[in-house]
Amino acid sequence: MEIILIQDVDNLGAANELVKVRNGYARNFLIPNKLAKEASPANRKALEEKLKQVRKKEEKMLADLNAVIAKLTDGALTIGAKTGTSGKIFGSVTPLQISRAIREQKGYEIDRKKINIADEVKELGAYKASIDFGNGKSAEVDFEVVGE
């Protein structure tokens, strides 16, 4: 019997997936517990429409993400830091400071946990940070540390 899963089921499949199971398993367990529904022609058509809408939504989200990445990599950020006479800054530049600079200079809210700085930033100069958006998407952001 073919069924459409409503929820993820261990060792069987993910939600919105068409799977083939034994009749008793479907009728006695999956369908009564609202884990699946029968794969009738109407339900199959509804599943196709739902998957089409999900794909369209993902494509729009991907396009928006590409626009954000393009804007972030467009120019270098400027981060002010208090320095001593030798050009070394007090403390170091953190992902939180980069997140605030992105919000103020580029207009986007990026979670500080997604920002990774390769080197410790303890001196004035130009550096790079990477932002991981998930789904294999990431961006390299240039930033410059200037004295206040």
Secondary structure, DSSP 4 states (H G I P E B T S, - for coil): -EEEESS-BTTTB-TT-EEE--HHHIIIIITTTTSEEE--HHHHHHHHHHHHHHHHHHHHHHHHHHHHHHHHTSS-EEEEE-B-TTSBBSS---HHHHHHHHHHHT-----GGGEEESS---BSEEEEEEEEEETTEEEEEEEEEEE-
